[in-house]
């Protein structure tokens, strides 16, 4: 987006609109600067262009003081008071409201970061990662103890320690070991004075500023000895990984690239639409007459109303014909789709981007016409490719399935849904795993409806052991492993649904 910043109101009124009075010499020691990636081009003596991540600003008719302040933001930075003083001393009162107008615009567009320094060196920098970010350091209570939020996490990024949290609209980069040490000490409740004593290399001012930054950005909280849920009843019911996954796989609380960015298009080859099958024993499966089924199948509303999870089976197990029809109606490759970027396909269930990263593996315990063992389903040729005979790993998979259902009887067929993760992450950023889980959900529903229409016994499972499955199937856990499980068997008559 290209544009020029126009001040449509009087400079005097802008100061009031911004909700602040202009004062100088205030004890504000956070260093303001442009975030990384912001470029500033001086096009003429009084014309500067600023390129942010998503737009370009043209600032024209700039006074000398405003130019100096903006160029300082693009280099070493300065405190808000220092920037205002530079503008005031050079231009007089006439430009100060304009300076705050620009600063407000830069802040609203996530262009400004705030840094705590100690002895002239950067200690910690708070960078906005959300359009909802507001820098609001919160004054600490000298008599209180503070502790790290259970949702805060520290990780390495491009050679630096970065502190993040799904509760925050910013991230904090720790430039020196002192900052990381202070954060580590906050794993236990610590007072301001105790932190100063533990870290004598840091000035009290630096410790105070960093604590107020951490508190205002929701990385720490005041310790309350008697509180059963220190961060509140609502947050107590979130697991760390669930809230982080929610915040980072949807827009709103991060500034990471999002959606179909094709980040590996010029770097890595995409995985093929159909997983290549190894030379192995294969079993051709029955293909139903779909035109006949369209005429004779159960009505859709009846199937929806009668869909149930069924965990008990008839004495006579499912047949190879039934299993073949089930797989054909739920997961076969119906059509290959030509694309100049990535191989795509159409299948009976919807899939994000028509990429279809999900693979089906069948642990057959009891099926008429198919020997027991572990198989991979080929959706293109409608085949079962044998991976192994029954062994301790397949037995463990079946036992896990029994444990998940709370039943005692062995399942007849365990369908393990695996994902070739790089099929999606080659195209999508931030949301790839989110899409995988959605695809698992729609595949579950498709399996339920088809099994109900076929009068079979279906049951989706809530979880499984992905390491165990990768070992059983001989797969690389990071390239392909399980993301869902589904039981299938013959339906017995009587009250056996739940």
Residue, then its C-alpha position, 0 to 999 in steps of 0.5 A: x500500500x502506497x500513500x502519503x501521510x496527511x495531517x488533516x487536523x490542526x497540530x494542536x488538536x492532534x496532541x489532544x486526540x492522541x490522549x497525551x500531554x507533551x512533557x519532557x525530561x520524563x524518566x522513560x528509558x526505553x529505546x525506540x527504533x524501527x523493527x528489523x526489515x524497515x527500510x528508510x530512503x531519503x528521496x530529497x532534503x525534505x522527503x523520506x520514504x519508509x518501507x514496512x513489511x506491507x506498505x510504503x509511507x511517503x513523508x514530505x515537507x519534513x522539517x530538519x528535526x523530524x528528519x533527524x528523529x526519523x533517521x535516528x529511529x532507523x539506526x541506533x534509536x533513542x528514547x521517546x523524550x530524546x526524539x521529542x527533544x531533538x524535534x523541539x530544539x530544531x523545529x520549535x513547538x510547531x512540529x512536536x504534535x506532528x512528531x507524535x502523529x508520526x510516532x502513533x502511525x508507526x506504532x499502529x503499524x507494528x514498526x516500532x520496537x522497545x529496547x532495555x539497555x544496560x551500560x549502553x548495550x541492548x539487554x532485551x527488545x520487545x517487538x510487536x507481532x500483532x496488529x493488537x499490540x500496544x506497548x504498555x509497561x506496567x509499574x511493579x510493586x517493590x514489595x511483591x514477588x513475580x513469576x514467569x507465566x506457565x505459557x511463556x517459552x524461550x527458544x533459539x531463533x537466528x542465533x538469539x534467545x527469543x521469549x514468546x507466549x500465546x498470551x502476548x502480542x509481542x516477543x522479547x529478544x534477549x541480547x545478553x546472557x543477563x536477560x536470559x538469566x533474569x528470565x530463568x530466575x523468574x521460574x520461582x517467585x522473585x522480588x525486584x530486590x532479590x533479582x537485583x541481588x542475584x544479578x549485580x551486573x545489571x543496574x536496578x534501572x535495567x532490572x526495573x525496566x525489564x520487569x515492567x516490560x515483562x509484566x506489561x506484555x503478559x510474560x510474568x505475573x504477580x505471585x499470589x500464594x493463596x491462589x489455586x489458579x494463579x493465571x485464572x480459572x479460564x487459563x487453568x483449563x488450557x494446556x500450554x501446547x493447545x493454547x500455543x497451537x491455537x495462537x500460532x496456527x491462526x492469524x491475530x497473535x503472530x507476525x509469521x508468514x501465513x497461508x499458501x506462501x510456497x516457501x520451498x517452491x524454488x528450494x525443494x521438490x514437492x512430494x508426489x500426490x500419491x505416495x510411491x509404493x514399494x515392491x511388495x505383496x499386494x491385494x487387489x480390493x473390491x470396487x463397488x458399482x457407484x452408479x448402482x449405490x447412488x440409486x440404492x444406498x440409504x438416504x443421506x438423512x437416515x445415515x446422519x441420524x443413525x451414525x454411531x460409534x460402535x465398539x463391539x463386533x459380530x462373531x463373523x468378521x468383516x469381509x475383504x469385499x466390505x473392506x474394499x468397498x469402504x476404502x473405495x468409497x472413502x479414500x480412493x483417488x478419483x482424479x489427478x489434477x494438473x497443476x504447474x506448481x504441485x501435484x493435486x488430486x480429488x478424493x471422496x472427502x474434502x482436503x485443504x488445497x486438494x493436496x491430500x497429505x493423509x495416508x491410510x494404514x490398516x492393521x488387520x486383526x480379523x478380516x475374511x479374505x485378507x491375512x492378518x498384518x500391517x498394510x498400506x492402502x494405495x488410493x490410486x490403484x485401490x490396493x493393499x500393500x503388505x508391510x509386515x506380518x503380525x508382530x509385537x509392534x502391530x500387537x501393541x497398536x491393537x492394544x493401544x486401540x483397545x485401551x482407547x475404547x475402554x473395551x476388552x475385545x480386540x478390534x477387527x481392523x485398525x485404520x491408522x491415518x498418517x500424514x506426509x507433513x511436507x506435502x502441506x508445509x511445502x505450500x502452507x506456513x503457520x497453518x499446515x498442521x492445523x489443516x492436517x487436523x481439519x482434514x483428519x476430522x472430515x475424513x473421520x466423518x466420511x468414514x463414519x457415514x460410509x460405514x453407517x450406510x454399509x451397516x458396519x461398526x465404526x469408531x474414531x479414536x481420540x489418540x494414539x502412539x505416533x512413535x509406535x506407529x512410525x516404528x511399526x510401519x518403518x517410517x521417519x517420525x518427522x516425515x510421516x506418522x500417525x495423526x488419527x485412528x479409526x476402528x472398523x468391523x462387522x456390526x452385530x445385532x443388539x444394543x452395542x452402540x454408544 
